[in-house]
């Protein structure tokens, strides 16, 4: 699966909220590095497409689905799908409780 993808805090005001920007399409299983996470945490994940010009979230024509989320010690594995023929700029959000 390779090295975990690094995430960044979504906002200083939202402790426990993180995101990672990736380019992806099709069915995927990826590991994301969130050092504060343990296998006892609840982790919620969502995805959105990013506008190529502004890097802002928007709803395009592709459907994006999160299938499974598995928190581990320092990582979160996500299985999902971006239903498009080529890579799309995608933001993956994490809310950790």
trRosetta pair geometry for C-beta under 8 A, 3 or more apart (Angstrom, degrees):
i j d omega theta_ij theta_ji phi_ij phi_ji
1 29 6.7 -74 -121 109 117 96
1 30 7.2 153 -174 -130 106 36
1 31 5.5 83 135 -8 133 114
1 77 8.0 -35 -168 -122 162 109
2 31 7.6 -176 75 38 69 107
3 31 7.9 -131 141 78 26 113
4 31 4.2 -81 -104 120 81 99
4 32 5.7 97 -173 -163 97 9
4 33 3.8 118 114 -50 129 87
4 74 7.9 -168 9 130 171 89
4 75 5.0 -125 -103 -118 146 113
5 20 5.2 92 131 -174 119 156
5 22 6.5 -26 -147 -78 158 123
5 30 6.0 8 -3 167 124 122
5 31 7.0 151 10 90 75 52
5 32 4.9 -37 65 -110 91 69
5 33 6.7 -163 78 8 34 82
6 20 6.9 152 92 -113 43 115
6 32 7.8 138 -101 -161 3 71
6 33 5.3 -25 -101 55 51 117
7 18 4.2 57 147 162 131 124
7 19 6.3 160 -158 78 96 18
7 20 4.5 -81 -101 -56 75 99
7 32 5.4 51 -41 175 114 114
7 33 6.5 -167 8 73 83 62
7 34 5.5 -8 41 -79 133 87
7 94 6.3 -14 -149 19 162 134
8 18 6.5 158 78 -155 28 82
8 19 6.5 -29 60 62 77 69
8 20 7.3 128 11 -86 73 58
9 12 6.8 71 127 -77 139 45
9 14 7.6 162 179 77 93 82
9 15 7.9 -34 -142 -118 121 46
9 17 6.9 74 -165 83 67 67
9 18 5.8 -60 -106 -101 35 71
10 14 5.5 -30 77 75 107 130
10 17 3.8 -61 34 126 128 103
10 18 5.8 -142 -29 -95 87 13
10 19 5.1 85 -89 -13 90 102
10 93 6.8 41 -87 -138 137 95
11 14 4.3 65 63 20 102 101
11 17 6.2 6 31 78 84 127
14 17 3.8 -6 130 21 123 132
16 95 6.3 47 135 -165 96 58
16 96 4.4 -135 -160 66 85 79
16 97 6.4 63 -173 -79 148 45
17 93 7.2 -17 -166 -170 88 97
17 94 7.1 157 -155 85 42 61
17 95 5.5 -8 -103 -105 75 71
17 96 7.6 -160 -69 20 31 76
18 34 5.8 -173 28 -110 168 118
18 93 7.4 151 84 -159 48 51
18 94 4.4 -10 62 59 94 110
18 96 7.1 27 5 -10 108 112
19 91 5.5 -1 -174 -176 124 100
19 92 6.4 156 -156 80 67 49
19 93 5.0 -26 -98 -101 94 61
19 94 6.8 -176 -80 15 41 77
20 32 5.7 -149 -8 -131 151 122
20 91 7.4 161 80 -154 37 56
20 92 5.1 -10 58 56 87 102
20 94 7.9 38 -3 -13 92 111
21 50 6.6 14 -137 -29 109 156
21 55 7.7 -13 -124 -158 152 104
21 89 6.8 -4 -173 -171 101 88
21 90 7.2 157 -154 82 55 43
21 91 5.3 -28 -98 -98 73 73
21 92 7.9 -177 -84 17 25 72
22 30 7.5 -32 -107 -132 173 175
22 90 5.5 -26 69 67 78 94
22 92 6.5 12 14 -7 113 113
23 87 4.1 44 162 168 97 127
23 88 6.9 179 -149 78 65 23
23 89 5.8 -30 -96 -90 79 52
23 90 7.0 138 -109 16 26 85
24 28 5.7 -36 -173 -33 133 159
24 30 7.8 -83 -100 -41 154 142
24 82 5.5 127 106 12 87 141
24 87 5.9 24 -45 -136 7 85
24 88 7.0 -42 64 51 50 68
24 90 5.6 -57 40 26 96 136
25 82 4.8 -98 -123 89 46 112
25 84 4.8 -97 -131 75 115 87
25 85 6.7 -9 171 100 154 11
25 86 5.8 152 -24 120 160 14
25 87 5.1 -125 -14 -89 102 38
25 88 6.0 98 -76 1 92 83
26 81 6.8 -65 157 -144 29 77
26 82 6.6 -5 19 60 27 77
26 84 8.0 -96 -39 59 52 58
27 79 7.7 4 -175 -174 86 87
27 80 7.7 -173 -146 101 52 34
27 81 4.8 -23 -96 -100 61 96
28 78 7.9 23 105 103 94 85
28 79 7.1 -175 96 -145 49 50
28 80 6.0 -12 60 63 88 71
28 81 7.1 157 16 -92 72 43
28 82 7.5 13 2 7 118 92
29 77 6.5 9 -177 -178 91 102
29 78 7.2 179 -147 89 50 43
29 79 4.6 -15 -99 -97 84 83
30 77 7.2 173 90 -149 36 59
30 78 5.6 -13 60 59 83 90
31 75 5.0 -6 -174 -174 102 130
31 76 7.3 153 -156 76 55 38
31 77 5.2 -28 -98 -96 73 74
31 78 8.0 164 -91 17 26 70
32 75 6.5 144 73 -160 43 71
32 76 4.9 -19 60 60 99 89
32 77 7.7 174 17 -85 73 25
32 78 6.6 25 -6 -2 114 113
32 92 7.1 -142 -76 103 150 138
32 94 7.0 -165 105 -54 151 143
33 74 6.5 -14 -149 158 73 84
33 75 5.8 -38 -101 -101 48 77
34 37 4.4 59 94 -11 107 119
34 43 8.0 146 55 -117 155 135
34 74 6.9 177 75 -172 47 38
34 75 6.9 123 31 -119 70 22
34 76 5.6 19 18 -10 121 107
34 94 6.4 -123 -71 118 151 163
34 96 6.6 178 152 -59 149 147
35 74 5.2 -3 -125 -133 46 86
36 96 6.9 126 95 117 107 159
37 41 5.1 -100 -148 33 75 151
37 43 6.5 18 -133 -72 131 130
37 71 5.1 -127 174 -156 119 108
37 72 7.2 62 116 65 110 42
37 73 7.4 -179 103 -140 71 21
37 74 6.3 156 62 -89 83 11
37 75 6.9 -123 76 45 126 15
37 76 5.8 -36 133 -54 174 95
37 96 5.8 -113 -92 -129 95 140
38 41 5.5 122 55 -17 64 96
38 71 6.9 51 97 144 29 117
38 72 7.8 -57 -165 147 32 27
38 73 5.5 11 -129 -105 64 67
39 71 5.6 162 -119 106 39 86
39 72 5.5 5 -76 -129 90 37
39 73 6.1 -39 -24 -48 89 71
40 71 7.8 -84 42 102 25 131
41 71 4.9 -128 67 173 95 168
41 96 5.4 -8 176 -164 138 94
41 97 6.6 149 -166 70 83 46
42 71 7.7 -144 -120 -11 9 145
42 96 7.4 148 81 -157 54 46
42 97 4.6 -13 62 58 103 102
43 69 5.5 -143 93 158 100 129
43 71 4.6 137 -4 -65 128 114
43 76 5.2 -144 158 -123 168 133
43 94 6.0 -24 -165 -161 102 98
43 95 7.2 151 -157 75 51 49
43 96 5.3 -11 -104 -103 81 73
43 97 7.8 -169 -76 22 38 68
44 69 7.3 150 -122 52 24 175
44 94 7.4 141 76 -158 50 46
44 95 4.5 -12 58 57 101 103
44 97 7.9 36 -4 -5 99 104
45 66 5.0 165 96 -135 104 153
45 69 5.0 167 5 -93 122 133
45 76 7.3 164 -69 148 125 136
45 78 5.5 -177 -168 -115 173 126
45 80 7.8 -120 122 -61 131 132
45 92 6.4 -11 -165 -175 104 94
45 93 6.7 154 -154 81 51 58
45 94 5.7 -13 -99 -100 77 65
45 95 7.9 -161 -69 21 35 72
46 66 6.6 -101 -107 -19 34 138
46 92 7.7 167 86 -155 38 51
46 93 4.9 -7 59 55 85 109
47 64 4.4 -118 95 151 120 135
47 65 7.9 -30 40 27 127 9
47 66 6.2 153 -7 -54 105 96
47 80 6.4 118 -24 175 146 160
47 82 7.5 -113 143 -82 151 95
47 90 5.6 -5 -169 -177 110 111
47 91 6.9 158 -153 82 57 50
47 92 5.3 -21 -100 -102 85 66
47 93 7.3 -169 -80 16 33 77
48 57 4.2 22 124 -146 143 112
48 58 7.4 130 168 40 108 24
48 59 7.4 -70 -149 -79 94 61
48 64 7.0 -174 -96 55 23 155
48 90 7.1 157 80 -155 34 66
48 91 5.3 -12 60 56 85 97
48 93 7.5 30 4 -14 99 111
49 57 7.1 114 74 -151 46 61
49 58 6.1 -52 86 71 94 68
49 59 7.0 110 37 -123 108 24
49 60 4.5 -48 73 10 163 114
49 62 6.2 117 -69 54 135 112
49 64 6.8 -177 -45 -33 82 137
49 88 5.5 -49 -126 158 101 129
49 89 6.7 85 -168 79 66 69
49 90 6.1 -45 -105 -101 48 67
49 91 8.0 102 -171 16 3 79
50 55 5.4 -4 178 -152 122 47
50 56 6.8 141 -153 66 74 19
50 57 6.2 -50 -99 -89 61 46
50 58 7.4 92 -143 21 21 79
50 88 8.0 151 37 155 71 83
50 89 4.0 -75 60 121 106 110
50 90 6.6 -158 -1 -85 93 14
50 91 5.5 96 -57 -26 109 99
51 54 4.6 17 89 45 126 91
51 55 6.6 -79 69 -22 75 12
51 56 5.1 1 28 54 116 73
51 57 7.7 -11 -8 56 85 2
51 58 5.1 59 -53 5 98 127
51 89 7.9 -54 60 76 14 131
52 55 7.8 20 -153 -68 15 54
52 89 6.0 146 -88 9 69 139
55 89 7.5 -95 -120 155 66 147
57 91 6.1 -79 -86 36 99 136
60 88 7.4 -155 56 -151 150 141
61 84 8.0 108 90 -99 86 106
62 82 5.9 19 160 -178 135 81
62 83 5.6 170 -164 72 80 68
62 84 4.1 -34 -110 -57 130 114
62 88 5.8 -125 21 -42 164 164
63 81 7.9 15 105 106 88 98
63 82 8.0 173 89 -152 47 40
63 83 4.5 14 56 35 87 126
64 80 7.0 18 -179 167 78 122
64 81 7.2 -177 -148 92 43 55
64 82 5.3 -3 -109 -108 85 71
64 83 7.4 -143 -72 14 39 78
64 90 6.8 155 -120 -133 143 123
65 80 5.8 178 94 -160 56 80
65 81 4.8 5 54 52 100 93
65 83 7.5 47 1 -25 103 104
66 69 6.6 13 169 -50 120 102
66 78 6.5 -59 -142 -164 98 106
66 79 7.8 106 -168 82 57 51
66 80 4.7 -39 -110 -100 48 113
67 79 4.5 -56 68 105 111 96
67 80 5.6 -180 6 -95 82 43
67 81 6.8 61 -33 -10 113 94
68 77 7.7 -9 112 113 98 93
68 78 7.3 166 87 -154 60 40
68 79 4.2 26 45 40 97 111
69 76 6.5 -11 -167 -178 90 105
69 77 7.4 156 -156 84 40 58
69 78 5.7 -2 -106 -106 72 73
69 79 8.0 -136 -62 27 39 69
70 76 7.1 156 79 -162 47 57
70 77 4.4 -7 59 57 101 104
70 78 8.0 -162 26 -69 69 36
71 75 7.8 160 -159 94 48 49
71 76 5.2 -26 -104 -107 62 84
71 96 7.8 113 -109 -125 136 99
72 75 4.7 -2 61 65 110 87
72 76 7.0 -176 21 -85 75 33
72 77 6.8 52 -13 -12 114 96
76 94 6.3 139 45 -124 165 137
78 92 6.8 162 66 -162 172 142
82 88 5.7 -151 173 38 140 116
82 90 6.1 -103 -89 -72 142 148
84 87 8.0 108 95 -122 119 4
84 88 5.3 66 54 -31 159 121
